[in-house]
């Protein structure tokens, strides 16, 4: 019974991906400046939050109130 069916052919291995393109020093420098500019823009919004977010209202001296009172 083993000779009735043949085994499937072995799969072909895929080709390796091509190497990434080389970047010039100017392109690398421009990318670093862009990353710094984005980081500086993202930092500005965080400085407007005055609390650390680690304390609860009870620890900060806040008093719980009912809505409308």
PDB file of N, CA, C and O in Angstrom, chain B, residues numbered from 101:
ATOM      1  N   UNK B 101       0.812  -1.188   0.000  1.00  0.00           N
ATOM      2  CA  UNK B 101       0.000   0.000   0.000  1.00  0.00           C
ATOM      3  C   UNK B 101       0.863   1.263   0.000  1.00  0.00           C
ATOM      4  O   UNK B 101       0.407   2.313  -0.452  1.00  0.00           O
ATOM      5  N   UNK B 102       2.070   1.182   0.486  1.00  0.00           N
ATOM      6  CA  UNK B 102       2.906   2.357   0.565  1.00  0.00           C
ATOM      7  C   UNK B 102       3.337   2.860  -0.796  1.00  0.00           C
ATOM      8  O   UNK B 102       3.646   4.044  -0.932  1.00  0.00           O
ATOM      9  N   UNK B 103       3.370   2.001  -1.818  1.00  0.00           N
ATOM     10  CA  UNK B 103       3.818   2.422  -3.127  1.00  0.00           C
ATOM     11  C   UNK B 103       2.720   3.011  -3.978  1.00  0.00           C
ATOM     12  O   UNK B 103       2.973   3.423  -5.110  1.00  0.00           O
ATOM     13  N   UNK B 104       1.503   3.060  -3.461  1.00  0.00           N
ATOM     14  CA  UNK B 104       0.384   3.529  -4.244  1.00  0.00           C
ATOM     15  C   UNK B 104       0.394   5.048  -4.423  1.00  0.00           C
ATOM     16  O   UNK B 104       0.026   5.554  -5.483  1.00  0.00           O
ATOM     17  N   UNK B 105       0.817   5.772  -3.381  1.00  0.00           N
ATOM     18  CA  UNK B 105       0.836   7.238  -3.435  1.00  0.00           C
ATOM     19  C   UNK B 105       2.282   7.719  -3.296  1.00  0.00           C
ATOM     20  O   UNK B 105       3.046   7.178  -2.497  1.00  0.00           O
ATOM     21  N   UNK B 106       2.647   8.722  -4.066  1.00  0.00           N
ATOM     22  CA  UNK B 106       3.989   9.264  -3.939  1.00  0.00           C
ATOM     23  C   UNK B 106       3.977  10.434  -2.949  1.00  0.00           C
ATOM     24  O   UNK B 106       2.934  11.049  -2.727  1.00  0.00           O
ATOM     25  N   UNK B 107       5.113  10.733  -2.366  1.00  0.00           N
ATOM     26  CA  UNK B 107       5.195  11.841  -1.412  1.00  0.00           C
ATOM     27  C   UNK B 107       5.195  13.162  -2.180  1.00  0.00           C
ATOM     28  O   UNK B 107       5.634  13.212  -3.329  1.00  0.00           O
ATOM     29  N   UNK B 108       4.708  14.225  -1.555  1.00  0.00           N
ATOM     30  CA  UNK B 108       4.669  15.519  -2.242  1.00  0.00           C
ATOM     31  C   UNK B 108       6.097  16.052  -2.433  1.00  0.00           C
ATOM     32  O   UNK B 108       6.996  15.711  -1.665  1.00  0.00           O
ATOM     33  N   UNK B 109       6.297  16.879  -3.449  1.00  0.00           N
ATOM     34  CA  UNK B 109       7.642  17.431  -3.669  1.00  0.00           C
ATOM     35  C   UNK B 109       8.029  18.376  -2.525  1.00  0.00           C
ATOM     36  O   UNK B 109       7.167  19.002  -1.909  1.00  0.00           O
ATOM     37  N   UNK B 110       9.311  18.469  -2.256  1.00  0.00           N
ATOM     38  CA  UNK B 110       9.801  19.344  -1.188  1.00  0.00           C
ATOM     39  C   UNK B 110       9.566  20.804  -1.579  1.00  0.00           C
ATOM     40  O   UNK B 110       9.744  21.166  -2.742  1.00  0.00           O
ATOM     41  N   UNK B 111       9.164  21.655  -0.610  1.00  0.00           N
ATOM     42  CA  UNK B 111       8.938  23.074  -0.927  1.00  0.00           C
ATOM     43  C   UNK B 111      10.264  23.758  -1.260  1.00  0.00           C
ATOM     44  O   UNK B 111      11.323  23.382  -0.758  1.00  0.00           O
ATOM     45  N   UNK B 112      10.174  24.761  -2.111  1.00  0.00           N
ATOM     46  CA  UNK B 112      11.343  25.527  -2.512  1.00  0.00           C
ATOM     47  C   UNK B 112      11.590  26.609  -1.471  1.00  0.00           C
ATOM     48  O   UNK B 112      10.660  27.316  -1.082  1.00  0.00           O
ATOM     49  N   UNK B 113      12.829  26.746  -1.018  1.00  0.00           N
ATOM     50  CA  UNK B 113      13.166  27.757  -0.008  1.00  0.00           C
ATOM     51  C   UNK B 113      13.074  29.148  -0.634  1.00  0.00           C
ATOM     52  O   UNK B 113      13.531  29.348  -1.759  1.00  0.00           O
ATOM     53  N   UNK B 114      12.479  30.127   0.094  1.00  0.00           N
ATOM     54  CA  UNK B 114      12.380  31.491  -0.446  1.00  0.00           C
ATOM     55  C   UNK B 114      13.761  32.141  -0.488  1.00  0.00           C
ATOM     56  O   UNK B 114      14.657  31.784   0.278  1.00  0.00           O
ATOM     57  N   UNK B 115      13.911  33.090  -1.388  1.00  0.00           N
ATOM     58  CA  UNK B 115      15.163  33.819  -1.505  1.00  0.00           C
ATOM     59  C   UNK B 115      15.315  34.771  -0.320  1.00  0.00           C
ATOM     60  O   UNK B 115      14.312  35.295   0.166  1.00  0.00           O
ATOM     61  N   UNK B 116      16.540  35.012   0.160  1.00  0.00           N
ATOM     62  CA  UNK B 116      16.708  35.966   1.258  1.00  0.00           C
ATOM     63  C   UNK B 116      16.390  37.379   0.782  1.00  0.00           C
ATOM     64  O   UNK B 116      16.569  37.696  -0.394  1.00  0.00           O
ATOM     65  N   UNK B 117      15.915  38.234   1.703  1.00  0.00           N
ATOM     66  CA  UNK B 117      15.573  39.607   1.301  1.00  0.00           C
ATOM     67  C   UNK B 117      16.839  40.366   0.905  1.00  0.00           C
ATOM     68  O   UNK B 117      17.926  40.061   1.396  1.00  0.00           O
ATOM     69  N   UNK B 118      16.701  41.346   0.025  1.00  0.00           N
ATOM     70  CA  UNK B 118      17.870  42.134  -0.375  1.00  0.00           C
ATOM     71  C   UNK B 118      18.345  42.991   0.802  1.00  0.00           C
ATOM     72  O   UNK B 118      17.537  43.325   1.668  1.00  0.00           O
ATOM     73  N   UNK B 119      19.616  43.352   0.860  1.00  0.00           N
ATOM     74  CA  UNK B 119      20.103  44.178   1.963  1.00  0.00           C
ATOM     75  C   UNK B 119      19.474  45.571   1.907  1.00  0.00           C
ATOM     76  O   UNK B 119      19.162  46.067   0.824  1.00  0.00           O
ATOM     77  N   UNK B 120      19.286  46.203   3.068  1.00  0.00           N
ATOM     78  CA  UNK B 120      18.684  47.541   3.078  1.00  0.00           C
ATOM     79  C   UNK B 120      19.606  48.544   2.395  1.00  0.00           C
ATOM     80  O   UNK B 120      20.825  48.372   2.405  1.00  0.00           O
ATOM     81  N   UNK B 121      19.040  49.579   1.808  1.00  0.00           N
ATOM     82  CA  UNK B 121      19.875  50.580   1.129  1.00  0.00           C
ATOM     83  C   UNK B 121      20.719  51.351   2.143  1.00  0.00           C
ATOM     84  O   UNK B 121      20.290  51.596   3.271  1.00  0.00           O
ATOM     85  N   UNK B 122      21.903  51.720   1.728  1.00  0.00           N
ATOM     86  CA  UNK B 122      22.800  52.490   2.583  1.00  0.00           C
ATOM     87  C   UNK B 122      22.339  53.955   2.610  1.00  0.00           C
ATOM     88  O   UNK B 122      21.912  54.499   1.592  1.00  0.00           O
ATOM     89  N   UNK B 123      22.431  54.582   3.784  1.00  0.00           N
ATOM     90  CA  UNK B 123      22.051  55.988   3.911  1.00  0.00           C
ATOM     91  C   UNK B 123      23.311  56.826   4.015  1.00  0.00           C
ATOM     92  O   UNK B 123      24.296  56.425   4.637  1.00  0.00           O
ATOM     93  N   UNK B 124      23.264  57.988   3.400  1.00  0.00           N
ATOM     94  CA  UNK B 124      24.410  58.886   3.470  1.00  0.00           C
ATOM     95  C   UNK B 124      24.430  59.580   4.832  1.00  0.00           C
ATOM     96  O   UNK B 124      23.449  59.534   5.574  1.00  0.00           O
ATOM     97  N   UNK B 125      25.538  60.214   5.149  1.00  0.00           N
ATOM     98  CA  UNK B 125      25.681  60.907   6.429  1.00  0.00           C
ATOM     99  C   UNK B 125      24.667  62.051   6.540  1.00  0.00           C
ATOM    100  O   UNK B 125      24.152  62.323   7.624  1.00  0.00           O
ATOM    101  N   UNK B 126      24.384  62.719   5.417  1.00  0.00           N
ATOM    102  CA  UNK B 126      23.403  63.811   5.441  1.00  0.00           C
ATOM    103  C   UNK B 126      22.008  63.294   5.762  1.00  0.00           C
ATOM    104  O   UNK B 126      21.272  63.933   6.514  1.00  0.00           O
ATOM    105  N   UNK B 127      21.638  62.151   5.204  1.00  0.00           N
ATOM    106  CA  UNK B 127      20.324  61.576   5.471  1.00  0.00           C
ATOM    107  C   UNK B 127      20.206  61.158   6.934  1.00  0.00           C
ATOM    108  O   UNK B 127      19.159  61.352   7.552  1.00  0.00           O
ATOM    109  N   UNK B 128      21.272  60.588   7.488  1.00  0.00           N
ATOM    110  CA  UNK B 128      21.261  60.177   8.887  1.00  0.00           C
ATOM    111  C   UNK B 128      21.142  61.403   9.790  1.00  0.00           C
ATOM    112  O   UNK B 128      20.376  61.390  10.754  1.00  0.00           O
ATOM    113  N   UNK B 129      21.887  62.451   9.488  1.00  0.00           N
ATOM    114  CA  UNK B 129      21.847  63.685  10.278  1.00  0.00           C
ATOM    115  C   UNK B 129      20.450  64.314  10.215  1.00  0.00           C
ATOM    116  O   UNK B 129      19.931  64.779  11.230  1.00  0.00           O
ATOM    117  N   UNK B 130      19.849  64.326   9.033  1.00  0.00           N
ATOM    118  CA  UNK B 130      18.504  64.902   8.890  1.00  0.00           C
ATOM    119  C   UNK B 130      17.480  64.083   9.678  1.00  0.00           C
ATOM    120  O   UNK B 130      16.566  64.652  10.275  1.00  0.00           O
ATOM    121  N   UNK B 131      17.620  62.768   9.687  1.00  0.00           N
ATOM    122  CA  UNK B 131      16.699  61.912  10.435  1.00  0.00           C
ATOM    123  C   UNK B 131      16.842  62.147  11.939  1.00  0.00           C
ATOM    124  O   UNK B 131      15.846  62.152  12.662  1.00  0.00           O
ATOM    125  N   UNK B 132      18.079  62.343  12.415  1.00  0.00           N
ATOM    126  CA  UNK B 132      18.295  62.622  13.835  1.00  0.00           C
ATOM    127  C   UNK B 132      17.674  63.960  14.227  1.00  0.00           C
ATOM    128  O   UNK B 132      17.060  64.072  15.289  1.00  0.00           O
ATOM    129  N   UNK B 133      17.827  64.962  13.386  1.00  0.00           N
ATOM    130  CA  UNK B 133      17.240  66.274  13.682  1.00  0.00           C
ATOM    131  C   UNK B 133      15.716  66.190  13.698  1.00  0.00           C
ATOM    132  O   UNK B 133      15.069  66.806  14.544  1.00  0.00           O
ATOM    133  N   UNK B 134      15.149  65.437  12.776  1.00  0.00           N
ATOM    134  CA  UNK B 134      13.694  65.267  12.734  1.00  0.00           C
ATOM    135  C   UNK B 134      13.207  64.559  13.993  1.00  0.00           C
ATOM    136  O   UNK B 134      12.170  64.926  14.545  1.00  0.00           O
ATOM    137  N   UNK B 135      13.943  63.551  14.450  1.00  0.00           N
ATOM    138  CA  UNK B 135      13.555  62.835  15.664  1.00  0.00           C
ATOM    139  C   UNK B 135      13.627  63.761  16.877  1.00  0.00           C
ATOM    140  O   UNK B 135      12.749  63.713  17.739  1.00  0.00           O
ATOM    141  N   UNK B 136      14.658  64.603  16.957  1.00  0.00           N
ATOM    142  CA  UNK B 136      14.769  65.557  18.057  1.00  0.00           C
ATOM    143  C   UNK B 136      13.632  66.571  18.022  1.00  0.00           C
ATOM    144  O   UNK B 136      13.082  66.930  19.064  1.00  0.00           O
ATOM    145  N   UNK B 137      13.278  67.034  16.816  1.00  0.00           N
ATOM    146  CA  UNK B 137      12.194  68.006  16.688  1.00  0.00           C
ATOM    147  C   UNK B 137      10.874  67.400  17.142  1.00  0.00           C
ATOM    148  O   UNK B 137      10.095  68.051  17.838  1.00  0.00           O
ATOM    149  N   UNK B 138      10.622  66.160  16.751  1.00  0.00           N
ATOM    150  CA  UNK B 138       9.378  65.493  17.168  1.00  0.00           C
ATOM    151  C   UNK B 138       9.347  65.272  18.679  1.00  0.00           C
ATOM    152  O   UNK B 138       8.303  65.439  19.311  1.00  0.00           O
ATOM    153  N   UNK B 139      10.483  64.897  19.257  1.00  0.00           N
ATOM    154  CA  UNK B 139      10.537  64.671  20.706  1.00  0.00           C
ATOM    155  C   UNK B 139      10.282  65.975  21.457  1.00  0.00           C
ATOM    156  O   UNK B 139       9.592  65.979  22.477  1.00  0.00           O
ATOM    157  N   UNK B 140      10.831  67.074  20.964  1.00  0.00           N
ATOM    158  CA  UNK B 140      10.620  68.364  21.611  1.00  0.00           C
ATOM    159  C   UNK B 140       9.155  68.781  21.514  1.00  0.00           C
ATOM    160  O   UNK B 140       8.620  69.358  22.461  1.00  0.00           O
ATOM    161  N   UNK B 141       8.510  68.506  20.412  1.00  0.00           N
ATOM    162  CA  UNK B 141       7.097  68.843  20.256  1.00  0.00           C
ATOM    163  C   UNK B 141       6.211  67.998  21.143  1.00  0.00           C
ATOM    164  O   UNK B 141       5.200  68.483  21.652  1.00  0.00           O
ATOM    165  N   UNK B 142       6.571  66.753  21.335  1.00  0.00           N
ATOM    166  CA  UNK B 142       5.766  65.862  22.169  1.00  0.00           C
ATOM    167  C   UNK B 142       5.963  66.179  23.645  1.00  0.00           C
ATOM    168  O   UNK B 142       5.064  65.938  24.451  1.00  0.00           O
ATOM    169  N   UNK B 143       7.115  66.711  24.009  1.00  0.00           N
ATOM    170  CA  UNK B 143       7.416  67.011  25.400  1.00  0.00           C
ATOM    171  C   UNK B 143       6.591  68.183  25.905  1.00  0.00           C
ATOM    172  O   UNK B 143       6.265  68.223  27.091  1.00  0.00           O
ATOM    173  N   UNK B 144       6.246  69.125  25.063  1.00  0.00           N
ATOM    174  CA  UNK B 144       5.556  70.338  25.474  1.00  0.00           C
ATOM    175  C   UNK B 144       4.219  70.097  26.133  1.00  0.00           C
ATOM    176  O   UNK B 144       3.871  70.796  27.084  1.00  0.00           O
ATOM    177  N   UNK B 145       3.466  69.139  25.662  1.00  0.00           N
ATOM    178  CA  UNK B 145       2.140  68.896  26.215  1.00  0.00           C
ATOM    179  C   UNK B 145       2.236  68.300  27.617  1.00  0.00           C
ATOM    180  O   UNK B 145       1.402  68.601  28.471  1.00  0.00           O
ATOM    181  N   UNK B 146       3.232  67.466  27.861  1.00  0.00           N
ATOM    182  CA  UNK B 146       3.376  66.848  29.171  1.00  0.00           C
ATOM    183  C   UNK B 146       3.690  67.835  30.266  1.00  0.00           C
ATOM    184  O   UNK B 146       3.384  67.575  31.430  1.00  0.00           O
ATOM    185  N   UNK B 147       4.290  68.954  29.934  1.00  0.00           N
ATOM    186  CA  UNK B 147       4.643  69.925  30.961  1.00  0.00           C
ATOM    187  C   UNK B 147       3.427  70.691  31.464  1.00  0.00           C
ATOM    188  O   UNK B 147       3.539  71.393  32.469  1.00  0.00           O
ATOM    189  N   UNK B 148       2.285  70.589  30.822  1.00  0.00           N
ATOM    190  CA  UNK B 148       1.098  71.301  31.277  1.00  0.00           C
ATOM    191  C   UNK B 148       0.344  70.537  32.355  1.00  0.00           C
ATOM    192  O   UNK B 148      -0.527  71.109  33.010  1.00  0.00           O
ATOM    193  N   UNK B 149       0.653  69.268  32.556  1.00  0.00           N
ATOM    194  CA  UNK B 149      -0.010  68.476  33.591  1.00  0.00           C
ATOM    195  C   UNK B 149       0.692  68.763  34.910  1.00  0.00           C
ATOM    196  O   UNK B 149       1.896  68.537  35.038  1.00  0.00           O
ATOM    197  N   UNK B 150      -0.059  69.263  35.893  1.00  0.00           N
ATOM    198  CA  UNK B 150       0.549  69.728  37.128  1.00  0.00           C
ATOM    199  C   UNK B 150       0.654  68.646  38.192  1.00  0.00           C
ATOM    200  O   UNK B 150       1.411  68.818  39.147  1.00  0.00           O
ATOM    201  N   UNK B 151      -0.064  67.554  38.071  1.00  0.00           N
ATOM    202  CA  UNK B 151       0.023  66.493  39.063  1.00  0.00           C
ATOM    203  C   UNK B 151       0.830  65.345  38.501  1.00  0.00           C
ATOM    204  O   UNK B 151       0.987  65.207  37.288  1.00  0.00           O
ATOM    205  N   UNK B 152       1.338  64.525  39.401  1.00  0.00           N
ATOM    206  CA  UNK B 152       2.159  63.404  38.963  1.00  0.00           C
ATOM    207  C   UNK B 152       1.303  62.217  38.530  1.00  0.00           C
ATOM    208  O   UNK B 152       1.767  61.375  37.761  1.00  0.00           O
ATOM    209  N   UNK B 153       0.084  62.138  39.001  1.00  0.00           N
ATOM    210  CA  UNK B 153      -0.777  61.028  38.643  1.00  0.00           C
ATOM    211  C   UNK B 153      -0.582  59.822  39.541  1.00  0.00           C
ATOM    212  O   UNK B 153      -1.259  58.808  39.364  1.00  0.00           O
ATOM    213  N   UNK B 154       0.332  59.909  40.504  1.00  0.00           N
ATOM    214  CA  UNK B 154       0.582  58.786  41.404  1.00  0.00           C
ATOM    215  C   UNK B 154      -0.180  58.917  42.703  1.00  0.00           C
ATOM    216  O   UNK B 154      -0.262  57.943  43.451  1.00  0.00           O
ATOM    217  N   UNK B 155      -0.746  60.080  43.010  1.00  0.00           N
ATOM    218  CA  UNK B 155      -1.485  60.264  44.253  1.00  0.00           C
ATOM    219  C   UNK B 155      -2.978  60.195  43.980  1.00  0.00           C
ATOM    220  O   UNK B 155      -3.443  60.503  42.882  1.00  0.00           O
ATOM    221  N   UNK B 156      -3.711  59.785  44.992  1.00  0.00           N
ATOM    222  CA  UNK B 156      -5.168  59.774  44.879  1.00  0.00           C
ATOM    223  C   UNK B 156      -5.707  61.053  45.505  1.00  0.00           C
ATOM    224  O   UNK B 156      -4.946  61.830  46.082  1.00  0.00           O
ATOM    225  N   UNK B 157      -6.996  61.274  45.395  1.00  0.00           N
ATOM    226  CA  UNK B 157      -7.599  62.482  45.965  1.00  0.00           C
ATOM    227  C   UNK B 157      -7.465  62.499  47.487  1.00  0.00           C
ATOM    228  O   UNK B 157      -7.296  63.563  48.083  1.00  0.00           O
ATOM    229  N   UNK B 158      -7.539  61.317  48.123  1.00  0.00           N
ATOM    230  CA  UNK B 158      -7.431  61.267  49.581  1.00  0.00           C
ATOM    231  C   UNK B 158      -6.044  61.681  50.040  1.00  0.00           C
ATOM    232  O   UNK B 158      -5.909  62.384  51.042  1.00  0.00           O
ATOM    233  N   UNK B 159      -5.009  61.254  49.322  1.00  0.00           N
ATOM    234  CA  UNK B 159      -3.637  61.589  49.701  1.00  0.00           C
ATOM    235  C   UNK B 159      -3.341  63.063  49.452  1.00  0.00           C
ATOM    236  O   UNK B 159      -2.546  63.671  50.169  1.00  0.00           O
ATOM    237  N   UNK B 160      -3.976  63.633  48.440  1.00  0.00           N
ATOM    238  CA  UNK B 160      -3.710  65.031  48.090  1.00  0.00           C
ATOM    239  C   UNK B 160      -4.520  65.990  48.961  1.00  0.00           C
ATOM    240  O   UNK B 160      -4.371  67.205  48.832  1.00  0.00           O
ATOM    241  N   UNK B 161      -5.381  65.464  49.854  1.00  0.00           N
ATOM    242  CA  UNK B 161      -6.157  66.329  50.725  1.00  0.00           C
ATOM    243  C   UNK B 161      -7.499  66.676  50.128  1.00  0.00           C
ATOM    244  O   UNK B 161      -8.208  67.513  50.687  1.00  0.00           O
ATOM    245  N   UNK B 162      -7.881  66.074  49.023  1.00  0.00           N
ATOM    246  CA  UNK B 162      -9.177  66.354  48.416  1.00  0.00           C
ATOM    247  C   UNK B 162     -10.307  65.721  49.185  1.00  0.00           C
ATOM    248  O   UNK B 162     -10.115  64.700  49.846  1.00  0.00           O
ATOM    249  N   UNK B 163     -11.482  66.310  49.109  1.00  0.00           N
ATOM    250  CA  UNK B 163     -12.638  65.789  49.823  1.00  0.00           C
ATOM    251  C   UNK B 163     -13.641  65.314  48.781  1.00  0.00           C
ATOM    252  O   UNK B 163     -13.924  66.010  47.806  1.00  0.00           O
ATOM    253  N   UNK B 164     -14.175  64.112  49.004  1.00  0.00           N
ATOM    254  CA  UNK B 164     -15.173  63.581  48.087  1.00  0.00           C
ATOM    255  C   UNK B 164     -16.494  64.323  48.298  1.00  0.00           C
ATOM    256  O   UNK B 164     -16.932  64.534  49.429  1.00  0.00           O
ATOM    257  N   UNK B 165     -17.117  64.712  47.185  1.00  0.00           N
ATOM    258  CA  UNK B 165     -18.419  65.384  47.272  1.00  0.00           C
ATOM    259  C   UNK B 165     -19.371  64.713  46.313  1.00  0.00           C
ATOM    260  O   UNK B 165     -18.951  64.044  45.368  1.00  0.00           O
ATOM    261  N   UNK B 166     -20.636  64.889  46.553  1.00  0.00           N
ATOM    262  CA  UNK B 166     -21.652  64.368  45.663  1.00  0.00           C
ATOM    263  C   UNK B 166     -21.890  65.391  44.565  1.00  0.00           C
ATOM    264  O   UNK B 166     -21.773  66.596  44.789  1.00  0.00           O
ATOM    265  N   UNK B 167     -22.217  64.916  43.414  1.00  0.00           N
ATOM    266  CA  UNK B 167     -22.464  65.792  42.286  1.00  0.00           C
ATOM    267  C   UNK B 167     -23.691  66.646  42.570  1.00  0.00           C
ATOM    268  O   UNK B 167     -24.749  66.118  42.909  1.00  0.00           O
ATOM    269  N   UNK B 168     -23.560  67.935  42.438  1.00  0.00           N
ATOM    270  CA  UNK B 168     -24.679  68.841  42.635  1.00  0.00           C
ATOM    271  C   UNK B 168     -24.737  69.455  44.019  1.00  0.00           C
ATOM    272  O   UNK B 168     -25.592  70.306  44.263  1.00  0.00           O
ATOM    273  N   UNK B 169     -23.875  69.067  44.922  1.00  0.00           N
ATOM    274  CA  UNK B 169     -23.887  69.649  46.271  1.00  0.00           C
ATOM    275  C   UNK B 169     -22.787  70.645  46.439  1.00  0.00           C
ATOM    276  O   UNK B 169     -22.646  71.234  47.510  1.00  0.00           O
TER     277      UNK B 169
END
